[in-house]
Amino acid sequence: MPSVNAHLAMTHLVPLAKEVDDDKVTPGVLGFIVFAVMALAVWGLMKSMNKHMRKVDFKEPSDASAVSAETGVAPEPQK
């Protein structure tokens, strides 16, 4: 019985295959899978980046003496 099903499938799909241009290249299912995996990876990285950026607490010091006290490095003289 499998040979009959295969024969029916081939007789119905052969006319469709003749309409496909031989010079045209398409990505197919593998291309879609690769694109989907890359999209999920970028989404995950962006979500992780947002989580880490929310943790950053940046406060700018009000003057140069505060910088030298925190870092232990004397500020450069301004001209």
C-alpha positions in Angstrom: 0.0 0.0 0.0 2.8 2.5 0.6 3.8 2.4 -3.0 0.3 3.5 -4.1 0.4 6.5 -1.7 3.8 7.5 -2.9 2.6 7.2 -6.5 -0.4 9.4 -5.8 1.7 12.0 -4.0 4.2 12.1 -6.8 1.5 12.5 -9.5 0.0 15.4 -7.5 3.3 17.1 -6.6 5.1 16.8 -10.0 2.9 19.5 -11.7 3.7 21.8 -8.7 7.4 21.1 -8.9 7.5 22.1 -12.6 6.3 25.6 -11.7 9.3 26.2 -9.5 12.1 28.2 -11.2 15.3 26.1 -11.2 17.5 29.3 -10.9 15.7 30.5 -7.7 17.2 29.6 -4.3 15.0 29.7 -1.2 16.0 29.3 2.4 13.4 26.6 3.1 12.6 25.1 6.5 16.3 25.0 7.7 16.6 28.8 7.1 13.4 29.4 9.0 14.6 27.3 12.0 18.0 29.1 12.1 16.3 32.5 11.9 13.9 31.5 14.7 16.7 30.3 16.9 18.6 33.5 16.4 15.6 35.6 17.1 15.0 33.7 20.4 18.7 34.2 21.3 18.5 37.9 20.7 15.3 38.2 22.7 16.9 36.3 25.6 20.0 38.5 25.5 18.0 41.7 25.4 15.9 40.5 28.4 19.1 39.7 30.3 20.6 43.0 29.5 17.6 44.9 30.7 17.7 43.0 34.0 21.3 43.8 34.5 20.9 47.4 33.5 18.1 47.9 36.1 20.6 46.8 38.8 23.1 49.6 37.8 23.0 52.5 40.2 25.1 55.3 38.8 25.4 58.5 40.9 27.6 61.2 39.6 29.8 62.9 42.3 29.1 66.5 42.9 32.8 67.7 43.0 36.3 66.5 42.2 37.2 66.0 45.9 34.6 63.3 46.2 36.1 61.5 43.2 39.6 61.5 44.8 38.2 60.3 48.1 36.4 57.4 46.5 39.0 56.3 44.1 42.2 57.3 45.9 43.4 59.1 42.8 44.0 62.9 42.8 42.1 64.8 40.2 44.0 66.5 37.4 44.3 70.2 37.7 42.0 72.1 35.4 43.4 74.7 33.0 
